[in-house]
Amino acid sequence: MKNPLKYVRKNLLALAPYSTARDEFKGGDISVWLDANESPYDNGLNRYPDPHQHQLKHHIAELKGVRPEQIFIGGAGSDEAIDLVYRVFCRPGEDNVVAIAPSYGVYSVAAAINDVEFREVQLRSDFSLPVNRLLKAADSRTKVIWICSPNNPTANAFPRADIARIAEAFEGIVVVDEAYIDFSDRGSMLDVIDNYPNVIVLQTFSKAWGLASLRLGMAFACEEIAQIFAKVKYPYNVNGPTQKAIIDHIINSDISENVSEIKKQRELLANSLNELPIVKKVFPSDANFLLVKFDSPDSIYDYLVENGVIVRNRSKLISCEGCLRITIGIPEENARVITLLKEYTNKE
Ligand SMILES: *Cc1c(COP(=O)(O)O)cnc(C)c1O
């Protein structure tokens, strides 16, 4: 069994974290709160929130089938967890990370912010995972390998066995970003965190849960790593209304219907796109978007924008030449895209 603390920056192992007023409160029947210099005037927002998000973690643990001690919650979305990965494991100017390409842009931006070398390994031409090349790109200063599955923007999920092989062979942290996992028929890697203490799984409430505005992201890992994350994060990193709202959604919402509808619409949109002569390829998708290859992506992009529809132009990314990324919308929105693409075809 790997020792996850081996990869943590030495200054953090010894860190005594900031202790909030509410950390020092050990429970008891308190009715007068004069410990945190809060305003005494109750407007529903005058008290500091729980810095450890106990209740929220309890609900997330139940939802995901993990223990609360294995959860880190970010109040700035998954992006907060991504930044923490660098701050916890990588020494600026010394260490490096390896990532698949093309993939989510935040990994490289956060690397640059933290002055960490970012090594990209191109996916194979069918967008499958180049396991051996990823492992070969790592050296003794590689602290992290980034894997996004389902991958943004290529839309495909990787086989669990491939990811497990990397986690076994690599002497460092493997982060698996599962922002789109709810739309995939391949299973999550969440169930391996007990056996692989070097694996961190990222998930979010921004996509399938439809709560992007709340900015709530999660990292799941062994308890040792989750504890280090808790020491390094800003003390009150998840605000009170967000903690309440997410608990409310976990208790009262069922996302399965929306997820199946998105998957159904994904197939319908892919079929309609495949019938259009201007479409060169629709890539298979395990996510809530389609990567679509066109002959003239820029002019199609402009045409859609002129007509009030915005998609993501990914045509300048290596391996995504010619591609636009189209999020699955409601049926009327998807139909609008098809109508406009037909109009564009007839104009040509
Ligand atoms: C959308 C997305 C996220 C989610 O980010 P949040 O900050 O949680 O909204 C994470 N990773 C990838 C690859 C994404 O596409």
Ligand as a Chemical Component Dictionary entry (heavy atoms), coordinates in Angstrom:
data_LIG
# 
_chem_comp.id                   LIG 
_chem_comp.type                 NON-POLYMER 
_chem_comp.pdbx_formal_charge   0 
_chem_comp.three_letter_code    LIG 
# 
loop_
_chem_comp_atom.comp_id 
_chem_comp_atom.atom_id 
_chem_comp_atom.alt_atom_id 
_chem_comp_atom.type_symbol 
_chem_comp_atom.charge 
_chem_comp_atom.model_Cartn_x 
_chem_comp_atom.model_Cartn_y 
_chem_comp_atom.model_Cartn_z 
_chem_comp_atom.pdbx_ordinal 
LIG C1 C1 C 0 -17.198 21.773 -15.831 1  
LIG C2 C2 C 0 -16.000 21.036 -15.393 2  
LIG C3 C3 C 0 -15.649 21.001 -14.051 3  
LIG C4 C4 C 0 -16.525 21.622 -13.017 4  
LIG O1 O1 O 0 -16.028 22.769 -12.548 5  
LIG P1 P1 P 0 -16.732 23.499 -11.327 6  
LIG O2 O2 O 0 -15.652 24.442 -10.931 7  
LIG O3 O3 O 0 -17.032 22.470 -10.295 8  
LIG O4 O4 O 0 -17.952 24.156 -11.867 9  
LIG C5 C5 C 0 -14.549 20.275 -13.651 10 
LIG N1 N1 N 0 -13.812 19.604 -14.557 11 
LIG C6 C6 C 0 -14.132 19.604 -15.849 12 
LIG C7 C7 C 0 -13.333 18.801 -16.795 13 
LIG C8 C8 C 0 -15.215 20.333 -16.312 14 
LIG O5 O5 O 0 -15.514 20.338 -17.618 15 
# 
loop_
_chem_comp_bond.comp_id 
_chem_comp_bond.atom_id_1 
_chem_comp_bond.atom_id_2 
_chem_comp_bond.value_order 
_chem_comp_bond.pdbx_ordinal 
LIG C1 C2 SING 1  
LIG C2 C3 SING 2  
LIG C2 C8 DOUB 3  
LIG C3 C4 SING 4  
LIG C3 C5 DOUB 5  
LIG C4 O1 SING 6  
LIG O1 P1 SING 7  
LIG P1 O2 DOUB 8  
LIG P1 O3 SING 9  
LIG P1 O4 SING 10 
LIG C5 N1 SING 11 
LIG N1 C6 DOUB 12 
LIG C6 C7 SING 13 
LIG C6 C8 SING 14 
LIG C8 O5 SING 15 
# 
